[in-house]
Amino acid sequence: LRVLATASPRNFDLVASLGADHVFNYADADVSAQIEAATGGTLRHAVDCISEGDTPGQVEQAIGDRGSFVSATVPYEATRTDVQHTFVLGYLLLGK
């Protein structure tokens, strides 16, 4: 299991200290492509904890060619048929 996260550059060290293996700048226009490249197109499961603006779409774009699952904190209609979006209440992500 590898943990990938997005954050502002000023929070990279903090996010890494919390366990992220790779941290990407969420404001980069090509952040989805950067994540896909870092995973070699093998990303299959993702959690979008922010789910605002285009973040669900960015997460979906980072998923590899085999598709898979994205959990998000807002309902989102997938644009790819090979990616399934699941709406999850934030506190349920923590098993509570």
N, C-alpha and C positions, 0 to 999 in steps of 0.2 A: 504494500500500500504506500503510495506517495501522496502527500498533501500539497496541493497547489492552491494559491490564494492570490487575490488581487488587493491592492491597497495603494495609498498615495506613497510616493517615494519616502516621505518623512517617517512613515510607519513601517517601512520594510524590515528594519531590525527588530522591532517589536513583534511583528507577525511571525518572523522567522524564529524568534525566541519562544513563541507559543507553539511551535512545532511544524510550521510550513517548510516543506523541502524546497519549494520554488515560490517566489513572490513576483508578481507582475504589476506594472502600473496600470490601474484600471482606466486611466484617462487616455492611454495610447490608442489611437484609432485602429491599430492592427493587433490589439491585445488578444483577440480570438485566434488569429493566425500564429502569434507567439506561443500561446498555450498549446495549440495543435502541433506546432513544430517541436516544442519541448517534450511532448508525450509521444512523438512519432506517429501521431494520428490514432493512438490507441485509447484515448480517454473514453470511458464507457459510462461512468457514473459521476454526476456533479450535483452540487447543492448551491443554489443561488440564494444566499441569506439576505441580500439587499432587495432584489426583485423590484427595482424602480427604473423608469426610463426604458432603455433597450437592454438592460442586463440579461433578461431571459433569452433574448435573441443572440446576444454575445456568447452566452454559455452554450446555447444550441450550436452555434457555429464552431465552437472549440471541440465539440464531440467528434470523434473519429468517424471514418467512413462506414464502420459497422453499426453505427447508431447505438442507442441505449436509452438511459433514463436521466431525467433532470428533475430534481425536487426544487420547488420554488415556493416562496411565501406569498405569492399572489397567483391567481389563476392565469394561465397563459396558453394560447392556442399555438401548438407547434407548427412550424412551417415545413419541417422535414418529416416525411412519413416514417422514417427509421428512428426517430427520437420521440420518446414518450415523456410528456411533462406531467408531473404530479404536484398538486397543490397540497402543501403541508403547513399547518400552523407552526410558527416559530418554536414555541416551547416543546412541541412534539419531536422536533429534531434532536432534542436533548434527552428524549426518553422519559419525559415527565408527564 
